[in-house]
Amino acid sequence: MKPECYSKIAEVPQWPADPRHNVFLTPGWTASVEGALTDRQRYLLERDGTGAVRGSAAVYGMGPGVPPFFTPVGLASGHLRNESLGALLSPGERARAARLAGRIEETLANSVVSTAPFGFTHGLSWSGEPGVLRPLVREMESLRGEWEADCSAVLYVEEHEGELRNVLEEEGYTAVQVGATCVLPVAWDSFDGYLATLSRRRGVLKERRLFEESGFTVGLEPIEDNIDTIAHLQARLQEKYGAAYDFEGERAVFRSVVDNVGEYAHMLVGRRDGELLAFAVFLERAGVIHVKMAARDVDRTAEKSFAHFNLGYYEMVEEALRRGAREINYGPEGYATKLRRGCVARKLYWYLKGPEALGDDLEDACRLVTLMHARRIESLVG
């Protein structure tokens, strides 16, 4: 039976197929990102013989202008042309990377992608029954033809997802490691237990002491009650790193979080003399905490107060213990900081299926990008 196809998440009768799936495939999150990257999206449902939904997939048509994290052409700008990754290559490998980046940019401008935008996970959910995934993957191929896309892709598959990886490989997709997601398993019953697992215990204790001596108090507060303040802090932080100050844009993001995933959203705040000077927003569902947005007042909070590390890591560990969470997910990038604070790096893959015109260059590009990321992680953990 051909999967059902819907163009708006509000029209879908059941989403996702497996209600235990992570927060980034809930109806609220999916609604919040609809239209954010593209106006072309389809939501697929696969049913069994009784009519019960046993599989679902969020699929998007990505074109020019989409951030490189959510489109296969980002393999060029986000990886093959990345200077810090390129520094891990030999001169010959760098020359090869430059040539392959040009080929990718020439041939993969438009794509059909299954992902959960801004969640850094794929867009597939299934019951675990055999035979569910293949019809969904093949329906993506149909959409590729309908939208005249250059390639199809499933983005951000974790290394432990063997069933999905096997189906994609059998359907002709090529795997490429694009980094890792950093996860802190909650394998202890106290902060002291967490501290005992770290090699830099003295450093952590010093950072906690300096935070307290800076006069901060920490608590949980509603996002909605503080939305203007945290939007300003987030906009100033982005400005510090080269972006334009965009208070309204940041406010809209926080408003969307409250409106669409408010039941999962929480915020730790750091106050000094009653003023909110730092925060960390996190989403919690099914025992997993996802740390999503954090900032401090860059004008009135010194870096040596370690507000970012205390709210994002040490107070988050305390909060995870209070909630009985089983892990804290910090997402990709920032590996050195995250690994030093106890995280483990779980490999993330994109699976790509390009046009025949790209030939062996796609596999060569995937091999080279995988090598770059393997060397990067090895340099940090080995």
BELHU-V443878 format. One record per residue. N is the residue number from 1. SS is DSSP state (hx for helix, st for strand, lp for the rest). Layout:
n=N ss=SS
n=N ss=SS
This chain:
n=1 ss=lp
n=2 ss=lp
n=3 ss=lp
n=4 ss=st
n=5 ss=st
n=6 ss=st
n=7 ss=lp
n=8 ss=lp
n=9 ss=hx
n=10 ss=hx
n=11 ss=hx
n=12 ss=lp
n=13 ss=lp
n=14 ss=lp
n=15 ss=lp
n=16 ss=lp
n=17 ss=lp
n=18 ss=lp
n=19 ss=lp
n=20 ss=lp
n=21 ss=lp
n=22 ss=lp
n=23 ss=hx
n=24 ss=hx
n=25 ss=hx
n=26 ss=lp
n=27 ss=hx
n=28 ss=hx
n=29 ss=hx
n=30 ss=hx
n=31 ss=hx
n=32 ss=hx
n=33 ss=hx
n=34 ss=lp
n=35 ss=lp
n=36 ss=lp
n=37 ss=lp
n=38 ss=lp
n=39 ss=lp
n=40 ss=lp
n=41 ss=st
n=42 ss=st
n=43 ss=st
n=44 ss=st
n=45 ss=st
n=46 ss=st
n=47 ss=st
n=48 ss=lp
n=49 ss=lp
n=50 ss=lp
n=51 ss=lp
n=52 ss=lp
n=53 ss=st
n=54 ss=st
n=55 ss=st
n=56 ss=st
n=57 ss=st
n=58 ss=st
n=59 ss=st
n=60 ss=st
n=61 ss=st
n=62 ss=st
n=63 ss=lp
n=64 ss=lp
n=65 ss=lp
n=66 ss=lp
n=67 ss=lp
n=68 ss=hx
n=69 ss=hx
n=70 ss=hx
n=71 ss=lp
n=72 ss=lp
n=73 ss=lp
n=74 ss=hx
n=75 ss=hx
n=76 ss=hx
n=77 ss=hx
n=78 ss=hx
n=79 ss=hx
n=80 ss=hx
n=81 ss=lp
n=82 ss=lp
n=83 ss=hx
n=84 ss=hx
n=85 ss=hx
n=86 ss=hx
n=87 ss=lp
n=88 ss=lp
n=89 ss=lp
n=90 ss=lp
n=91 ss=hx
n=92 ss=hx
n=93 ss=hx
n=94 ss=hx
n=95 ss=hx
n=96 ss=hx
n=97 ss=hx
n=98 ss=hx
n=99 ss=hx
n=100 ss=hx
n=101 ss=hx
n=102 ss=hx
n=103 ss=hx
n=104 ss=hx
n=105 ss=hx
n=106 ss=hx
n=107 ss=hx
n=108 ss=lp
n=109 ss=lp
n=110 ss=lp
n=111 ss=st
n=112 ss=st
n=113 ss=st
n=114 ss=st
n=115 ss=lp
n=116 ss=lp
n=117 ss=lp
n=118 ss=lp
n=119 ss=lp
n=120 ss=lp
n=121 ss=lp
n=122 ss=lp
n=123 ss=lp
n=124 ss=st
n=125 ss=st
n=126 ss=st
n=127 ss=lp
n=128 ss=lp
n=129 ss=lp
n=130 ss=lp
n=131 ss=lp
n=132 ss=hx
n=133 ss=hx
n=134 ss=hx
n=135 ss=hx
n=136 ss=hx
n=137 ss=hx
n=138 ss=hx
n=139 ss=hx
n=140 ss=hx
n=141 ss=hx
n=142 ss=hx
n=143 ss=hx
n=144 ss=hx
n=145 ss=hx
n=146 ss=hx
n=147 ss=lp
n=148 ss=lp
n=149 ss=lp
n=150 ss=lp
n=151 ss=st
n=152 ss=st
n=153 ss=st
n=154 ss=st
n=155 ss=st
n=156 ss=st
n=157 ss=st
n=158 ss=st
n=159 ss=lp
n=160 ss=lp
n=161 ss=lp
n=162 ss=hx
n=163 ss=hx
n=164 ss=hx
n=165 ss=hx
n=166 ss=hx
n=167 ss=hx
n=168 ss=hx
n=169 ss=hx
n=170 ss=hx
n=171 ss=lp
n=172 ss=lp
n=173 ss=lp
n=174 ss=st
n=175 ss=st
n=176 ss=st
n=177 ss=st
n=178 ss=st
n=179 ss=st
n=180 ss=st
n=181 ss=st
n=182 ss=st
n=183 ss=st
n=184 ss=st
n=185 ss=st
n=186 ss=lp
n=187 ss=lp
n=188 ss=lp
n=189 ss=lp
n=190 ss=lp
n=191 ss=hx
n=192 ss=hx
n=193 ss=hx
n=194 ss=hx
n=195 ss=hx
n=196 ss=hx
n=197 ss=lp
n=198 ss=lp
n=199 ss=lp
n=200 ss=lp
n=201 ss=hx
n=202 ss=hx
n=203 ss=hx
n=204 ss=hx
n=205 ss=hx
n=206 ss=hx
n=207 ss=hx
n=208 ss=hx
n=209 ss=hx
n=210 ss=hx
n=211 ss=hx
n=212 ss=hx
n=213 ss=hx
n=214 ss=lp
n=215 ss=lp
n=216 ss=lp
n=217 ss=st
n=218 ss=st
n=219 ss=st
n=220 ss=st
n=221 ss=lp
n=222 ss=lp
n=223 ss=lp
n=224 ss=hx
n=225 ss=hx
n=226 ss=hx
n=227 ss=hx
n=228 ss=hx
n=229 ss=hx
n=230 ss=hx
n=231 ss=hx
n=232 ss=hx
n=233 ss=hx
n=234 ss=hx
n=235 ss=hx
n=236 ss=hx
n=237 ss=hx
n=238 ss=hx
n=239 ss=hx
n=240 ss=hx
n=241 ss=lp
n=242 ss=lp
n=243 ss=lp
n=244 ss=lp
n=245 ss=lp
n=246 ss=lp
n=247 ss=hx
n=248 ss=hx
n=249 ss=hx
n=250 ss=hx
n=251 ss=hx
n=252 ss=hx
n=253 ss=hx
n=254 ss=hx
n=255 ss=hx
n=256 ss=hx
n=257 ss=hx
n=258 ss=hx
n=259 ss=hx
n=260 ss=hx
n=261 ss=hx
n=262 ss=lp
n=263 ss=lp
n=264 ss=lp
n=265 ss=st
n=266 ss=st
n=267 ss=st
n=268 ss=st
n=269 ss=st
n=270 ss=st
n=271 ss=st
n=272 ss=st
n=273 ss=lp
n=274 ss=lp
n=275 ss=st
n=276 ss=st
n=277 ss=st
n=278 ss=st
n=279 ss=st
n=280 ss=st
n=281 ss=st
n=282 ss=st
n=283 ss=st
n=284 ss=st
n=285 ss=st
n=286 ss=lp
n=287 ss=lp
n=288 ss=st
n=289 ss=st
n=290 ss=st
n=291 ss=st
n=292 ss=st
n=293 ss=st
n=294 ss=st
n=295 ss=st
n=296 ss=st
n=297 ss=lp
n=298 ss=lp
n=299 ss=lp
n=300 ss=lp
n=301 ss=lp
n=302 ss=lp
n=303 ss=hx
n=304 ss=hx
n=305 ss=hx
n=306 ss=lp
n=307 ss=hx
n=308 ss=hx
n=309 ss=hx
n=310 ss=hx
n=311 ss=hx
n=312 ss=hx
n=313 ss=hx
n=314 ss=hx
n=315 ss=hx
n=316 ss=hx
n=317 ss=hx
n=318 ss=hx
n=319 ss=hx
n=320 ss=hx
n=321 ss=hx
n=322 ss=hx
n=323 ss=hx
n=324 ss=lp
n=325 ss=lp
n=326 ss=lp
n=327 ss=st
n=328 ss=st
n=329 ss=st
n=330 ss=st
n=331 ss=st
n=332 ss=lp
n=333 ss=lp
n=334 ss=lp
n=335 ss=hx
n=336 ss=hx
n=337 ss=hx
n=338 ss=hx
n=339 ss=hx
n=340 ss=hx
n=341 ss=lp
n=342 ss=lp
n=343 ss=lp
n=344 ss=st
n=345 ss=st
n=346 ss=st
n=347 ss=st
n=348 ss=st
n=349 ss=st
n=350 ss=st
n=351 ss=st
n=352 ss=st
n=353 ss=st
n=354 ss=lp
n=355 ss=lp
n=356 ss=hx
n=357 ss=hx
n=358 ss=hx
n=359 ss=lp
n=360 ss=lp
n=361 ss=hx
n=362 ss=hx
n=363 ss=hx
n=364 ss=hx
n=365 ss=hx
n=366 ss=hx
n=367 ss=hx
n=368 ss=hx
n=369 ss=hx
n=370 ss=hx
n=371 ss=hx
n=372 ss=hx
n=373 ss=hx
n=374 ss=hx
n=375 ss=hx
n=376 ss=hx
n=377 ss=hx
n=378 ss=hx
n=379 ss=hx
n=380 ss=hx
n=381 ss=hx
n=382 ss=lp
